[in-house]
Amino acid sequence: MKMLTFWAVLLLCGLLSSSQSTGGLPASSLVQLDINSLQNALGTSMGQENPLDNLVGQVLGGGGGGGEGLLGNILGGGGGGGLLGNNGLLGTGLLGGNGGLLGGNEGLIGLKIVSASPLQLSLTVMPPNKIGISLSTNLKIKADLLGGQLLGLDVAVNITGSSRLVQDPNQPARIVASDDCNVQIKVGSSLLSGLINTVSNVLNNALPAVLCPVLTLATGLLNGLIGTVDGVHPVEGVGSVEYLLGSILQSSGDKLMLDLDVGLLDSSGNKVSLPPMNSITLPPTRPGDHTSRVLLNTELISSLIDLHVKKGSFNRDITGEGSSSLAASALQSVLPEGTLPANSVLKVSINTGETPLVTVENTDINIKLPVDVTVSAQTDSGLVPLFAADADIDLKGRIKVTGDTVGVNLSLERLSVRVSSSQIGDIDANLLKDSVLNLLTNDYLPSLNGMLSNILPLPHFGNMDYASGAVGSAGNAISVDLLPVAAK
């Protein structure tokens, strides 16, 4: 069922256009779905939950005297009339009376569905805004004749119809059923052709009332599954990220495009303003490529890092207690002799000031991060300031996927340090740079990478697997492959 959630929602994205364009799409998050994978996944799910199983054993015709049941009035109403009743075509008439083709002196008293094969599903995109659905099955139907005779009917059934996508202002997209259900049957048996035509006519009149609700059920299921895309996922240090089914975009070849509106909420649930983002530029579809993927605008990653900095998530207080770099007295060696108060512990505060410069190219990320480094001595009577420095930190990393989360792993690329103030005299610039480098590498970056390992939760699309970790680039977006679990 979970896998169906993903596939069903993604089908909707290509319904409003059959364009082959690979230009920009106004989306901060986009799902590119292969229609062939969608059909296979839905077919598997429908096979696991075959709604026709509920029809097995159901009596379509009347019972006893032919008066009651779903098709009682059609097949031979209680007064002996009707097409198949005592006085009908299969009763005492041409096919049922004494000397009739079926022998006996009574008509058909009931049709019962004995078995139904698993539904075979076929989906088509019907521009501008419809989903074509075709369901086929084989029914075995038993026909009971008065006098104890039985007829076994093999009936091939094809149910076709469509659902259309509607999107009201400020409301999530939803699917509603179109009133165009059509049931086609083919009766195969050893019956005479005239009788086959008669039975076919009866079934053509009767079966739509039984089988068209299957299409309605499928439509309701798809509509219910759309809501599972909408979700709020926590983001440490910022608040949460919200995914909502957004505008319907385009179809291109075998690919369908679905825009997900991405919003950020603070810890109180209030919307956080995001800067305008450029449209995602899609690469040409490669022949034979049946991969489904999520595409995330690189500016979304940049904006999230910027928000982390503004929220103070990049700030750190590091003390000498338990810190490998400080415990080794690396920073203490910078201090002029006798300037560190007795029985004190060094405290280093790293605080971001200016907005960082974040660039993402392919799956590589670069961050130019200006910080203030304040070094104090923690004594029994309080903090004693020692000196402060300005540092420009260049960080480089790679975007990765762990589980269902996008993360970043950073390393130090370049560092420059300048003393901005000192209460303890001159500071050796070379010693200071080496000590700060040691501090950042051993203390600051590990803490930062732990936070950034889950910078952006991916949207949940049912039973889909991001764990392959396949991350690539597509124009100005990073691309994360989606893998149906059933296909592994």
N, C-alpha and C positions, 0 to 999 in steps of 0.2 A: 504493500500500500504506500509506503514512504517513497519508493522509487517513482510510483505513479504521480506523486505530488510534484516532483520536479518536472517530469516530462509534460504533464498536463498543462502546467502553467506556462512553460516555455513555448508550447505550441502557439500561443496567442500572439506572439510578437511579430509574426510575419503576415498578419491577416489584412492589413490595410494597404499593402503595396507589394507588387511583385517586381519591384525595381531590381536591376542588376548592379546598381551603383555601388561603388566602394568609397564614396566620399565620406565627409564628416557626418557623424550622427551626434545629436545634442544629448549626450548621456555621460554621467559620471561613473555609472556602472552599467555594464551591458552583458547580456548572455547571448552567446552565439550557439544555436542548437542545430544539430543535424537531424533533419526530419525522419531519416530512416531509423535512427536510434530511437526516436520518439515512438514511432509506430511499433517497433519491436517491444519496447518496454510496456507500452499500453496493452499490447496483445498478451504479453505474459501475465500482466495483472488481471486482465479480464478472464483469462483462462483459469487463474487461481480462484477467482470469485465469480463463477459462471452463474449469472442470474437465471438462466434457463433451468437450472437444477430444481428451482421451486415449481416448475411447471410439470415435472415428471410425475406421472400418476394422476394428473388432473383430467377429469372427464369433460370433454368439450361438448358432447351431445347429451341428450336427456338420458334418464335411467328408467328402468321398468317399462312404463308405457310410453316413454319418449317425451315426457312433458317438462321435466325439470333439468337444470344444468345450465352451464354458461351459454351454450348454443341451442337450448331447448326449442325456442321459437323458430330458429332457422332450420334446425335439423328434423323437426317433427313434433310440433306442439301438442299439448295434452289432449286436444280434441281429435287426434289422429290426422290432422292436416299437416301443412308444412311441406317443404320440399322433400324431406325424407321420411315423413310420417306414414301411417298406415294407408292413407289415401293418396300419398304423394308419389313422386316419380319412382322411389325405391320401395314403396309400400305395395299396394295391390295393383300398382300401375305397370308400366312397361317393363321395369327391371326387377320388380319384387313380387308380383302376383303369381297365382298358379300359372305355370307355363312361362313365367318371365325368365329373363336371362339369369337371375340369381336364384331362381327356384324359391320355394317357401311362400308363405302367404302373408308375411309381415315385413316391415321396413327396417331401416337402420336405426338402432336405438341408442348408439353412443360412439363417440370418438375419444380415445384416451391416448395421451402422449406417454409412450413407454420409455423413451430415452431421448436425450439431446446431446449432440457432440459439443465439445468446447467451442466457444465462439471464436471465429477468425475475424480479426479487426483490420480495417484499412482506413487510413486517415488521408484526407486531401485538403489542401488550402484552396478555398474558394473566394478569391478576391471579390469585393474589397474587405469583407469582414465576416466571412462564414467559415465554419469548419465542416467539411464533408465527412460523414461517418458511414461506413459500410460494415455491417455485421453479417456473417454467414454462418449457418449451422445446418446440420442434418438431423431431422426429427424422424423417429420411428413412431408411427401412430397405429393403434389397433382399432379397427372398426368392428363393433358387435352388431350382428344381425339377429332379429327375432327368429327363433328356430334353432339358435345355438351356433350358427355359422360365424366365422371370424374372417376378417380381411386384414392383412398386414400391409401397411403403406409406408414406403420410404419417401420422405418429403425433403427435398433440398430447399432451403429458405435463404433468401437474401433480404436483409432489412437495410434500407438506406434512408438517410435524412441529413439534416444539418442543424448546427447550432450557430448562433451568431454572437459576436462579442459586442457588448455595449459598454460605454464608459461615460457616466454622468459626471458633471463638474464636481470636483472635490470629493469624488467617490472612487473607490477601487474599481478596476475593471471587473466585469462579471459576464458569465455566459448565460444566455437564455435559449430555450429550445425554439426552433422554427417549426411551424405547423406544416411540415412537408414529408412526414413519414410515409414510406412506401414499402410494402411487403410483396416480394415476388416469390412464387413457389413453383416447384416442378415435382410432380408426383411420378415416382417410378415404381411400377409393380407389374404383375402379369395380368392386370385387369384389361378388359376390352377398352379400346380407345374412347368409346362413347362414355363409359363409366368413369374413366380417368378424367375426362373433361368435366363430368358432373361433379365428381368429388373435388376437383381443382377449383371449380366455381364456388363450391361451399366453403372450402378452406380459404379462398381469397377473400370471401366476405367475413369470415370468422376470425382468422388469425391476426389481422392488424390490431384488433382490440386486445389481444393477448401479448403480442410481440412489440408493438410500438412503445409501450411503457419501458421496454428495455432501453430504447434510445433516450427516453426522458430520464431514466435512471442514470445513464451515462452522462447526460448533460448536467444533472444535479451534482453528480460526483465531481465532474470537472470544475464546476462553479464553487463547490465547497472547498476544493483543493487550492483554488486561487488564494484564498485567505491565508493559507499556511506559509506563503512566501513572505507576507508582512511579518516583521519581527523586530524586536529590539534586543541588541546584544551588548553586554557591558564591555567598556574599554577602560582599562586601568589608567587612572590619572586624569581622564578627560570626562567621563560620564558614560555615554553609550552611543552606539551607532544604530540608526533605524533604517530598515529597508522597506520600501513600499512599491507595489506594482505601479509603474508610471505609464508613460505614453506608449502607444503601439508604434513601432518603427517600420521596418521593412523586411522583405524577404529577398534573398539573393541566391539563386541557384537552389541548392538543397538546404541552405541555411536560413534559419529564422532568427530574428533579432528582437529582444525584449529589453526595454529600458527599465532599470530599477532606480527610483529616486532614492538618494542617499542623504539622510539628515543626521546631524550630530546633536545630541542632547547633553546638557550639563547634568551635574549630580542631582539637581532638583527637577529634572525632566523638561527644562526649558530649551527651546531651539537655540542652537549656536549658529550665527551667521557664517556662511562659507563664501569665500571669494568666487566670482564667476569662473567657470572652467571651460576650457576649449573643447570643442567637439572631438569625439573619438574618431580617428581616421582609420578605417578598416583596410587591411591589405587585400589584394585580389584573392578570391577563393581558389585554392589549389585543387586540381582535378583529383578525385579519389580520396580527398580528405574528408573523413567522416567523424572528426573529432568535435565534441562539444566543449565549450570553454566559457569561462567568465573573464570579461575584460574590465579592468579597473583603470580609470584615468589616473595617470601618474600625478596629476595635481591634487588628487584626493590624498595620496600618501604624503605629499609635501604639506598640505593643509593640516593633516593630523599631527605631523611632527611639529609644525608651527604652534598648534594648539597646546601640545604637550609642553613646549617651552613657555608659552604664556601662562599656563597653569602652574608653572614651577616644578614640573616633573623632572626637569634636567638639573635641578639644584640638588646638591648633596652636602651634608656635613660629615666629615671624616675625622675621627679622633685617633690618637696614638694607641688606644687600647684595642688589642686584637687585630690591628692592621699590620700586614706584613711589611709594607713599605715604610710606614712610620716606626714600627717596632725595630726596624734595622737602622733607625736614626738617619735615614737618607736625607730627610728634610732638615733635621737638626744640624747637619753638617754645614748648612748654609748660614746658620746663625753665628754672629760673632761670639767669641768665647765669653762666657759669663753673663750672657743676655737672657738666657732661659731661666725663669724663676725656679727656685728649688721646689721639689715635690709637686711639680706641675706636669700637665699632659698637653701635648700640642693638639690643637683643633684647627682643621682646615675647612673653610666654607667655600664651596664653588657655586657661584650664582650666575645665571645667564642674565644678560642685560638687554642687548639689542636683539632684534629679530634675526634668526639664523637665515642663511641663504641655503636653500635645499634644492638640489637638482637631481632628477632621476632620468637616466638614459639607459634604455633597454631594461635590464634588471639590476643595474648598478645604481647606487645612491651615493651622493656626495653632500656633506653638510659642512658649511663654514660657520663655526660656532664661537662667537666672542663671549668670554666669561670673565668675571671678577674672582680672583683668588685672595681670600683673606686668611691670614695665619695668626692665631691667637694662642695664649697659654691659659689653660684652664686650671685655676688655683682654688684653694679652699674659699677664698673671698670673692671669686668671680673670674670673669674673662679679662685677661690683660692683652691688649692688641700689640702685635709685634711688627708686622708689615703687611702690605697689600700689593698685589700685582695684577696687571691686565694680561690676559692670555688670548691668543687667537688659535683655535683648535680646528684643524681640518680632519674630518672623519670620512672614511670611505667604507662602504659596505655593500652587501648583496641582499636583495629581496628573496625571501624563501617562504615556503608553505609548510607548516607543521599542523597535521590534523586538518581542521577547517579554519585555520587562522593564518593570515599573512603576517610575517615578521621580518625584522631587519637585524642583521648582525654586523656591528661596526668595529672597525679597527682604526688606530691612530695613524694618520698619513703624514701630518706635519704639525709643528708646534712652534709658536713664538711667544716669548714672555718678556714683559717689561715691568720693572718695579714702579708702582705708582705712589707709594708712600711707605715710610719706614720710621718706626719709633726706636730702632736699635742700631742706627748707623747704616753704613754702606753694606750692600748685599752683592756678592759675587754673581754676576749675571749668568755665567756658564754653569756654575754649581746649581743655581736656581733652576735653570732649564732642565738639567739632568734630573734634579729631584722631583720637579713637577711632572716630567715625563714618566718617571717611575711611579709616582702617585696615580696618574691617570691610567696607566696601563694595568696596574695591580689592584686598584680600588675603584676608580670612577667608572671605567668602561664595563667591567663585569656587571656592576649594578645597573648601568644604563641598558646593556644588552638584555638583561633579565626582564626589564620593563618593556622593551621594544620587541620582544619575541612574540608578542600577541597584540601588535599595534592595530590590526584591523581584522575583526572576525568576518569570515565570508558568509554570504547569505546561505540559509539552509534550503536545499532543494530536495528534500526527502532523502531517500536512501542512495545518495551519491557520495562518491569517494574522492576527496582531494588528497588523500595520503600518498599518492604517487609522487607528489612534490614537483610535478612538471610545470615549471614557470618559464615563460618566454616573454617576448615583446611583440607588439603589433602596433606600429605607428607610435602614437603618444599614449599607449596603454600597456600595462603589464597583462599578460595572459596566463590564466591558471586553468589547466586541463581538468575536465570533469570525467569521471569514470563510473559508469553504473556498476554497482557491486555484482550484479548478476552476470556481467560480462567478464569478470575476472577469471 
